[in-house]
Amino acid sequence: MTENLVVNKKDWSREIQPTIDLVSILDNDASGISVEDINLARSQYCQAPQNVGFDNKVLQILCEPGAKSVQTIAQKLFGMRSVISNNNPIRKLFKIESETTAFDPEACKKVLDLINKVLLPSFLEKFLLSVKDRLQPGMSPQEKAILVYKVMQEQGYTVRQECVAGLFITDVGNYSLDCDTSSFLFAMVAHELDWPVYLVQVPQHLFSRWDDGAVKFNIDYGEIIKDNYYREVYGTSDVDGRKFKFSDAEFLFYLNRGANRMDMSTKPYMLKYALEDFDMVEKLKPPFEIAEIYSNRGMVKIMLGQFDNSMKDLYQALEIDPSNSTAFSGIGVIMTEQGKYEEAIKYFDAAISINPKYPEALYNKGRCYEKQGKNDDAAIFYKKVLIANPNYQPARAALDHLKK
């Protein structure tokens, strides 16, 4: 009963605009919802619940005293409104990613601004139904897999041929999916349709694999890719040995969240939570060794000034994957801090040979030269950084400093 709701009115003191309509905000076709809209809706409707003419369950979610952020509301509305099955791992992914915002109001706002694109319009539901509507009797497994990616594109999503430390909810809201997030969306559909689809993780890349015992193929960025490609490009000789079910992907959700938090290094408190995520990945015991657990954790420890502790992780990453450029660069940073400049440069060179446009390795090599007083050499590498990434501000600042 609405009269039993208890609302702390002091939390919502901003001026009410009577033109706002909570019913349209919560409607499946709503658009443009924002943090301010929800706060305003709470102010208007939670103080006068008897005037609201829609599902009381929605009202309870919106008005309960504990729901002081739209993040809380979003998680509950997602579970209530979507027809995605309760055991679909996409739900766990969403929950884990939503928790990212609990420590960071700025990140929280980003999630909240995307609610209308992800939750309230029931994007996942609409996407799944669109795929189902397009399926035809007699379609081959390959045709079914390609269809899912066609629907992504038809609904306005760009599938970027890269893998970065992004969140699923952010990529969906930005209409731009990478290897991880497009594979998660494909796996979500496969789970609902009971397709024999697995995820496959190779160094710094994720894709999907159809495997019913008789038919086996890889689907990557919407294309059918042969196993040989992954042997040549990623050095992975056994694709089957790197596959796992979407239901077993929790370790990957934490790995991605940790990498995302690591990218928030301008907020030092996020690094602590990134370490916790990488520790959780190790605790979950992935079905195969993953170098990124240790290279990322080692880099976070470097950011925290824990140089001795980081070295063990970085060497372990290289033992698993000798082509892990992050680990080489991290060791170079430690060598630089220890004044071992010549050794440091060797490690930066190793990282750059693997990834010639790796901005951090290029920048740190320049920094290493600068510490030796070789300013001309330093400037060369700072300029290379800006060619690879024009927005890399540390390199721009370093160049400006050298000009003084």
Steps between C-alpha positions, in 0.01 A plus 500: 500500500633841412398647833751273673797654320741702712696773322771727635393829344818676608695305240310660214471876555539634147218696336228284344398558139146368462549434128715197574312174450641200683273266307669598173845479663431140596332414170687264268529767234624773733803699391732760643479389862766648726602510865305825536188339352505220754571733790221726386264211454576379850436848637166523326358153530654352813354779710154448355481130405121498500508710181701246301309274268744224415635171632558527875810280469665768288399759758656298781826468311505870423401624843655264752725692744807292411486591131701820523668450165359406164759225498293318763180565309661386176609164636153424626316621192732291285404187687132589496439618145724285285380167365856372495507177699605523864799272445640695206856603593436845352315576824808425707711707261267795542501469879881485519541796265238708682699458820786687332309821558451448872829675576498766231218755457631607158495144370162451665358791302629345178314179579188688598495699178500171309205345679256606233708323235567182693227441755178687457463432127591137583777508242604141560141383466451691176830377364415139577154530345648658188732202458218252560279674242772468236582134556380274218453120489797328343754772581849365552685566828727742314201693365348522846823634650547761227136606539560606860774740390284628215231590753762686707588710197138552396422635845773759461789329677856525375717196567853636548787270412677555830491392862523768766421526870137596449185395679214322325244749623712793382567354156132418449402851601757647263383277214859381457602142582848348513611137496393437860168678502385375159591145608303542823195615304533206261538260794190649666292415191658154468416426864133588445476296178694205643770519235828309565708817524814555708719800569870475415764716668839545338758764600322838506211375287164325535279331242228234477506141380213282382568140593233230498750222447431472129510866396780725631581854396603834651294818475705815550381855423216340303726294274576129487869462586714186471713368786820570305442873536530481879814287473665755272383822668469404868729198521212282621550144378199351681182705459290228661724514805411869551122468473254520786126530548337839546370369832864461611604851393481668841880514518502700176242746632728579795805517274328761282374695798848505652649627174233770486575608856872497420427751222352729768848544649441876529279397792756314717237334717380306192836320480427322827176367356678401179740287705205334672351415161820340372532306825141382448583377149785291641272371776236391247766279334443550126515180291835607351783738581441868417801728481289815527410420861862541600611770258205721599543431870871572470432834331251598772763424764746721313244782505473447875880508540522129589794430269632187672159335511426586139810332355379150589169556321665643189744213465215252549309672219800455268535137600141442385519726195847606379334757271330694779609856423345638820728284714812604307408866535426460870838345570657786306326749729637324809852495352469872429401572859801299615731704277576204272438698183673277245315193626175696504541599136542134402165419659329799337646392165357151553157648568520730197613215272178318593279808487667785304223747592497423872487857641605417856809309385598777256445765765693316768793441264506874437485563873790261549709696249404828667618372837838433338512853362449380142230753424516472121439126518224557755325749271503248214304250707261755648414598141448133410253475786297790362499343154361180650263684734460878450306524828776356719550802723811385698700490176379846396588639843844334485569657161396841627734455797793417272444820302544720806 
